[in-house]
Amino acid sequence: MREVLIIAGEASGDLHASGLATALKRVRPDLTLAGVGGARMEAAGVTLLERSDRMAVMGFVEVIRQVPRHYALLSSLKRRLRSGQVALLVVIDYPGFNMKLAAAAAAAGVPVLYYITPQVWAWGAGRLAELARIVTRAATILPFEESLLRSHGINATFVGHPLLDRIDEMPDRAEARRVLGLGENDNVLALFPGSRAQEIERHLDAFVRTAQILERARPGLRVVVSAAPTVTIDPSRCPYPRVPSASFTVFRAADAALCKSGTTTLEAAVAGCPLAVAYKTSPWTYAIARRVVKIPHIGLVNVVAGREVAREFVQHAVVPERIAETLAPLLTPGDPGRTSMLDELAEVRSRLGTPGAAERVAAIASELAA
């Protein structure tokens, strides 16, 4: 049997790859699936050659520490691509590694499908020419990416955002609160400090401090923390209940949320939860990012909107007192700022396309693997 090789380098990629794997098995049961990913891909029937939780890091400087491991894995996967058994390489996000692997696949005559393409609109625009050279098809998940990539000779298709495929998993507000042990009339703040150990280390104390400030100003405020399965949160640093692997449930139960930047902010939009965005990284990584990032916003909810829908606090601006001031009106039912943000989040949600991204990508993969 011919093989589809699927590479997801971190937790979000594992989630989206698992949906693709499930859909691909339905339309092409003749193909075997192998790759790099996590528990979700494995549960979807993908034979794991390496686990993504051993690879995922964030930041320019932090990546250097993973170079030996990445080099060894890259060499192994290149040999697999040259073996003749791989019908298609599907790479998901994680451009530092996946661009190198895609180039090796192109050199070996293996078609390449890039699902969740590099954020060249934010930084790395020089990669567009390389993408055109090495990628057979691109499946984009943000609405403006298709035309950008096509204008540089890349055969790109907007497939919609895979988060929309999880809408059916979302409980309503009453059910979410029942599951989390919250009262119907409780005022609820959710914290989303991150899915990587570095993010927890840099965000947790400031996020907890923000919640404590709001607790003093709003007696009876309930605080819950969304805990990714990829991290451990020390209870001595976080006095609030931690909810594992249930981000949509937490968003649906909350009146407002404090989120790290990235896909989490789009989850808030899909769930209809007002939010503020905060993010810190290492001083060196931040210094480099300031020079190479070409867009004014870091939260994807703001990138998709094309304006600041959710207030952003970055690096030295991550000051709990200031963040608490922003969150206070969002926690207040009927506040004009909260009402306005809910309308703007609905607009962002509408721009993400329609459910069915996994099936659309599986159809493209099936065609390429014929």
C-alpha positions in Angstrom: 0.0 0.0 0.0 1.2 3.5 -0.8 1.7 5.8 2.1 0.7 9.4 3.0 3.2 11.0 5.3 1.7 13.6 7.5 3.9 16.0 9.6 2.5 18.1 12.5 5.0 19.7 14.7 2.9 20.9 17.6 -0.4 20.4 19.5 -2.6 22.5 17.2 -1.2 20.8 14.1 -1.9 17.4 15.7 -5.6 18.4 16.2 -6.0 19.5 12.6 -4.1 16.6 11.2 -6.3 14.1 13.1 -9.4 15.6 11.4 -7.7 15.3 8.0 -6.6 11.7 8.8 -10.1 10.6 9.7 -11.6 12.2 6.6 -8.8 10.7 4.4 -9.4 7.2 5.7 -13.0 7.5 4.7 -12.3 8.5 1.1 -9.0 6.5 0.6 -9.0 3.4 2.7 -6.3 2.0 0.3 -3.7 4.4 1.7 -1.6 3.9 4.9 -1.0 7.0 7.0 2.3 7.6 8.9 3.9 10.7 10.3 4.9 13.0 13.1 2.2 14.1 15.6 0.5 13.4 18.9 -2.2 11.4 20.6 -5.0 12.7 18.4 -3.3 11.7 15.1 -2.5 8.3 16.6 -6.1 7.8 17.6 -7.1 8.7 14.1 -5.0 5.8 12.8 -1.7 7.5 11.9 1.4 5.4 12.7 3.7 7.8 14.6 7.3 7.9 13.6 8.0 10.7 16.2 5.9 12.5 18.8 5.4 16.2 18.2 5.5 17.0 21.9 9.3 16.3 21.7 9.6 18.9 18.9 7.4 21.9 19.8 9.2 25.1 20.9 8.4 28.7 20.4 10.8 31.6 19.5 13.8 32.2 17.3 16.3 31.5 20.1 14.5 28.5 21.7 14.5 26.6 18.4 18.3 26.4 18.4 18.2 23.9 21.3 16.2 21.5 19.1 18.5 21.5 16.1 20.2 18.1 16.8 16.8 16.4 17.3 15.3 18.1 14.2 18.3 17.2 12.1 18.2 13.5 12.9 14.4 13.4 12.3 14.8 15.3 9.0 17.4 12.9 7.8 15.3 9.9 8.6 12.2 11.3 6.9 14.3 12.3 3.8 15.3 8.6 3.5 11.7 7.6 3.7 10.7 10.1 0.9 13.4 8.6 -1.3 12.3 5.0 -0.7 9.4 5.2 -3.3 6.8 4.2 -0.8 5.4 7.7 -0.1 2.6 8.8 -2.4 2.1 12.2 -0.8 3.7 14.4 1.8 1.2 16.6 3.9 2.9 19.2 6.0 0.9 21.2 8.6 2.2 24.6 9.8 5.6 24.3 11.6 7.5 26.0 8.7 11.0 25.9 10.1 11.0 22.1 9.8 8.4 21.5 7.2 9.8 23.8 4.5 13.0 21.8 4.6 11.1 18.5 4.4 8.9 19.8 1.6 12.0 20.7 -0.4 13.3 17.2 0.0 10.0 15.7 -1.1 10.0 17.9 -4.2 13.5 16.8 -5.0 12.4 13.1 -4.6 9.4 13.6 -6.9 6.9 13.3 -4.1 3.9 15.7 -4.3 3.5 18.1 -1.4 0.3 19.4 0.1 0.9 22.3 2.6 -2.1 22.6 5.0 -2.0 25.7 7.2 0.7 27.5 5.3 3.5 29.6 6.8 2.3 33.1 7.9 4.2 34.9 5.2 1.8 37.8 5.5 3.3 38.5 9.0 7.0 37.7 8.3 9.1 35.6 6.0 7.6 37.0 2.7 10.8 35.8 1.1 9.5 32.2 1.5 6.8 32.8 -1.2 9.1 32.0 -4.1 10.4 28.9 -2.3 6.8 27.8 -1.6 6.0 28.2 -5.3 8.9 26.0 -6.1 8.4 23.1 -3.6 4.6 22.9 -2.9 2.2 21.1 -5.3 -0.9 22.4 -3.6 -1.6 24.7 -0.6 -4.7 24.6 1.6 -5.1 27.9 3.4 -7.3 28.5 6.5 -7.4 32.3 6.6 -9.5 34.1 4.0 -6.9 36.5 2.6 -4.1 33.8 2.2 -5.5 32.2 -1.0 -5.2 35.4 -3.2 -1.8 36.2 -1.7 -0.3 32.8 -2.4 -1.9 32.6 -5.9 -0.4 36.0 -6.8 3.0 34.4 -6.3 2.3 31.3 -8.4 1.2 28.9 -5.6 -1.8 26.7 -6.3 -3.7 27.6 -3.2 -7.3 27.0 -2.1 -9.0 28.5 0.9 -10.6 25.5 2.7 -12.1 27.3 5.7 -10.8 27.2 9.3 -10.7 23.8 10.9 -11.9 25.3 14.1 -15.4 25.5 12.5 -15.4 21.7 12.3 -15.6 21.6 16.1 -18.7 23.7 16.4 -20.8 20.6 17.0 -18.6 19.9 20.0 -19.5 23.2 21.7 -22.0 23.0 24.5 -24.3 26.0 25.1 -23.6 28.3 28.0 -25.9 26.5 30.4 -24.4 23.1 29.7 -20.8 24.4 29.8 -21.4 25.9 33.2 -23.1 22.7 34.5 -20.1 20.6 33.3 -17.6 23.0 35.1 -19.7 23.3 38.3 -20.5 27.0 37.7 -23.8 28.7 38.6 -26.1 30.1 36.0 -25.6 33.7 37.4 -21.9 33.4 38.2 -19.5 36.0 36.8 -16.8 34.0 35.1 -13.3 34.8 33.9 -11.3 32.3 31.9 -7.5 32.2 31.6 -5.7 30.7 28.6 -2.0 31.0 29.4 -0.7 28.8 26.6 0.0 25.3 25.3 3.8 25.3 25.7 5.9 25.1 28.8 7.6 28.4 27.9 4.3 30.1 27.6 3.1 28.9 31.0 6.4 30.0 32.5 6.2 33.5 31.1 2.4 34.1 31.3 1.0 32.3 34.3 2.0 34.7 37.1 0.7 37.7 35.2 -2.5 36.0 34.3 -3.2 34.9 37.9 -2.3 38.4 39.2 -4.8 39.9 36.7 -7.5 37.6 38.0 -6.7 38.4 41.6 -7.1 42.1 40.9 -10.5 41.5 39.3 -11.6 39.3 42.2 -11.0 42.1 44.6 -13.0 44.5 42.5 -15.7 42.0 41.7 -16.6 39.9 44.8 -17.8 36.4 43.8 -15.9 36.3 40.5 -15.2 32.8 39.4 -12.0 32.0 37.6 -11.1 28.9 35.6 -8.0 28.0 33.7 -7.9 26.1 30.5 -5.0 23.7 30.7 -3.6 22.2 27.4 -2.7 18.5 27.6 0.8 19.4 26.6 1.7 21.4 29.8 1.6 21.0 33.6 0.4 23.9 35.7 1.9 24.1 39.2 -1.0 24.4 41.7 1.2 26.5 44.0 1.3 29.2 41.3 -2.3 28.9 40.3 -5.1 28.8 42.9 -7.8 28.3 40.4 -9.4 25.1 39.0 -7.7 23.8 35.9 -9.8 22.4 33.1 -7.9 20.0 30.7 -8.5 19.7 27.0 -11.8 21.5 26.9 -11.1 25.0 25.6 -14.5 25.4 23.9 -16.4 24.4 27.0 -14.4 27.0 29.0 -15.0 29.7 26.5 -18.7 29.0 26.3 -19.0 29.1 30.1 -17.0 32.4 30.5 -18.2 35.9 30.4 -14.7 37.0 29.2 -11.2 35.6 28.8 -7.6 36.5 29.0 -5.8 34.6 26.2 -2.3 34.2 24.9 -2.0 35.2 21.2 -2.5 32.7 18.3 -5.3 30.3 17.4 -6.8 30.5 20.9 -8.0 34.0 20.0 -9.9 32.5 17.1 -11.4 29.9 19.4 -12.8 32.8 21.4 -14.3 34.3 18.3 -15.9 31.0 17.3 -17.3 30.5 20.8 -18.4 34.1 21.1 -16.4 35.0 24.2 -15.0 38.6 24.6 -11.3 38.6 25.3 -8.1 40.5 25.9 -4.8 39.2 24.4 -1.4 39.0 26.2 1.9 37.6 25.1 5.5 37.5 26.4 8.5 35.8 24.9 12.3 35.9 25.6 14.0 39.3 25.3 16.1 38.1 22.4 13.2 36.5 20.5 11.2 39.7 21.0 14.0 41.9 19.7 14.3 39.8 16.6 10.5 39.7 16.1 10.2 43.5 16.2 12.5 43.6 13.2 10.9 40.9 11.1 7.2 40.9 11.9 5.4 43.2 9.4 1.9 43.4 10.7 0.4 45.6 13.5 -1.3 42.8 15.4 -0.3 39.5 16.9 -3.7 38.1 17.9 -5.2 36.1 15.0 -8.7 37.5 15.8 -7.3 40.9 15.1 -5.4 39.8 12.0 -8.6 38.3 10.5 -10.6 41.4 11.4 -7.9 43.7 10.0 -8.2 45.9 13.1 -7.9 45.6 16.9 -11.0 43.9 18.0 -9.4 42.6 21.2 -6.9 44.7 23.1 -3.4 43.4 22.9 -0.7 43.5 25.6 2.7 42.5 24.4 6.0 42.0 26.3 6.6 44.9 28.7 2.9 45.9 28.3 1.8 42.7 30.1 0.9 44.6 33.2 -1.9 43.0 35.3 -3.4 46.2 36.4 -3.8 47.5 32.8 -5.2 44.1 31.6 -7.7 44.1 34.5 -9.0 47.5 33.4 -9.6 46.2 29.9 -11.3 43.0 31.1 -13.6 44.6 33.7 -16.2 46.0 31.2 -16.1 42.7 29.2 -17.2 40.8 32.3 -20.2 43.1 32.7 -23.4 42.0 31.0 -24.9 44.8 28.9 -21.8 46.9 28.9 -21.5 48.7 25.5 -17.9 47.6 25.1 -18.9 44.0 25.6 -21.8 44.2 23.2 -19.7 45.8 20.5 -17.0 43.1 20.9 -19.6 40.3 20.6 -20.7 41.8 17.3 -17.2 42.1 16.0 -16.4 38.5 17.0 -19.4 37.3 15.1 -18.0 39.2 12.0 -14.6 37.5 12.5 -16.4 34.1 12.7 -18.2 34.7 9.5 -14.9 35.4 7.7 -13.5 32.0 8.6 -15.6 30.1 6.0 -17.8 27.2 6.7 -17.4 23.8 8.4 -15.8 21.0 6.4 -12.1 22.0 6.2 -10.9 18.4 6.9 -13.1 17.0 4.1 -11.9 19.6 1.6 -8.3 18.9 2.4 -8.8 15.2 2.3 -10.3 15.6 -1.2 -7.2 17.5 -2.4 -4.9 14.9 -0.7 -6.8 12.0 -2.4 -6.4 13.7 -5.8 -2.6 14.2 -5.3 -2.1 10.7 -4.0 -3.8 9.0 -7.0 
